[in-house]
Amino acid sequence: GAQKVLQAKRAGNRRVDALDQMNTVSLREQRQKELAVRLEAARKSVGSEQRNGTKSSAASYEALVVRRRELMDEARRALAMLGVNETGTKKFLEERAPPEPIAGEV
């Protein structure tokens, strides 16, 4: 009964069917890639601010620290949702984390 209804719905909606059959592993890998790209972008922005030798003001330093922390927390949550274990998460973040901002002069 319910199975037939489900099959009929799926047949009627190829896209949903395709998503249903999508391999969760490839989905996980795709999410990790997206996450890696975002972390990399953050790493570059923090890195470039430091490379330019611009001493960030106390306020912008605080903002950088907060932004980095938020990004790392978001990454941890996303990886946890993807079922990545603690060791995998730690490794993933160590490889891709933005550097700690360098404190500038006030």
N, C-alpha and C positions, 0 to 999 in steps of 0.2 A: 504493500500500500504506500507507505511514506517513501519507500525507496523508489517506487515508480514515479511519484510526483517529483522527487528530487532529480531523477534521471531526465524527466521531461523538461524541467526547468533548465537543467544543464545543457540539454540538446538545443534549447531555445536561446541560450546565451553562451556562445562559443568563448567569449572573452573570460567569463567567470569560470567556464570549464578549464580553459588554459591555465588560469591562475590557480585553480584547485589542484591541477596536476603539476604545477611548477615545483621543482625540487627545492625543498626547504634549505638544503645546503647551499645551493647556488644563490638563493635569496639572502642567506646569511652572509655569504661572501660579498655579494653586491652591497649590502648594508655596511659591511666592514670597509669596503673600498670607499664608499661615500664618506664614512666617518674619517678614514685616513686622509682623504682629500681636505676635509674641513680642518682637521688637526694640523695638517701640513700648512694650510693657508695661515692659520693662527700662528704657527711656529715661525713662518716667514715674516709675518707682520711684526711680531715681537722681536725677532732676530734683526730685522732691518732697522728698527728703532734703536737697537743697541749698537749695531755696526756703524750707523751714521754718527755714533759718538755723541748723539744729542742726549745730554743729561735730561732725563724726563723730570718734570716738576713732581713734587710730592703727590699732587692730585692725579696726574696722568699715570704715575707709578702705581698708585692705589688702584686706579681703573684697570691697568694691565694685570695686576695681581688678581683682582676680582674676576676679570674676563677669563684669565687662564684657569682659575679655580672652577668657574662655572662650566667652562668647556670640558675640563677633565671630569667633573661630576657627570655631565651630560654623556660623555663618552663611556664612563663606567656603567651608567644606567643602560645605555643603548647596548653595550656588550653583554650585560647581564640578561637583558631581554632576548638577546640573540642566543643565549645559552652558552656563552663563552665562560669558561671557569676562571677562578681567581688568578691562577698562574698565567693563563692565556691573556687575561685582561692586563695584568701587570706588564707582561712582555710587550703587548700591543702599545700600551701607553708609554713605556720606556723608549721604544723605538721612535715614536711619533710625537711625543709631548712637546709643546712649546717650551723653550728654556725659561727658567725662573727670570723674571724681569730684574734688571740691575737698578738698585735704588739710586735716584738722582739727587741733586742738591735741591733743597727746598727753595 
